[in-house]
């Protein structure tokens, strides 16, 4: 295992730029939780694990993040097909 020593410049380097900090000022703790839930689901964390971490009493609450992921996937597919084939595939396209 390789070890790295902390350097003065590394320790003194700011974690966030002033622009980052202004964006963080308008961010709520709920936004951080939502981002975590979304990324956890996208990274295929089992929903019951995400539910436990987020403290949701019901898996249906955590399932909101799955729906958000599905919506993003559908939108990405729509944009892909709009650029590649002029639109979403039709039933006849799927029979090919």
ZICOR-V532961 format. One record per backbone hydrogen bond with DSSP energy under -1.0 kcal/mol. NH is the residue of the N-H (numbers start at 1). CO is the residue of the C=O. If there is no record, write none. Layout:
nh=NH co=CO
nh=NH co=CO
This chain:
nh=11 co=7
nh=12 co=8
nh=13 co=9
nh=21 co=17
nh=22 co=18
nh=23 co=19
nh=24 co=20
nh=25 co=21
nh=27 co=24
nh=32 co=28
nh=33 co=29
nh=34 co=30
nh=35 co=31
nh=36 co=32
nh=37 co=33
nh=38 co=34
nh=39 co=35
nh=40 co=36
nh=41 co=37
nh=42 co=38
nh=43 co=39
nh=44 co=41
nh=45 co=40
nh=50 co=46
nh=51 co=47
nh=52 co=48
nh=53 co=49
nh=54 co=50
nh=56 co=51
nh=62 co=58
nh=63 co=59
nh=64 co=61
nh=65 co=62
nh=67 co=63
nh=68 co=64
nh=69 co=65
nh=70 co=66
nh=71 co=67
nh=72 co=68
nh=73 co=69
nh=74 co=70
nh=75 co=71
nh=76 co=72
nh=77 co=73
nh=78 co=74
nh=79 co=75
nh=80 co=76
nh=81 co=77
nh=82 co=78
nh=83 co=79
nh=84 co=80
nh=85 co=81
nh=87 co=81
nh=94 co=90
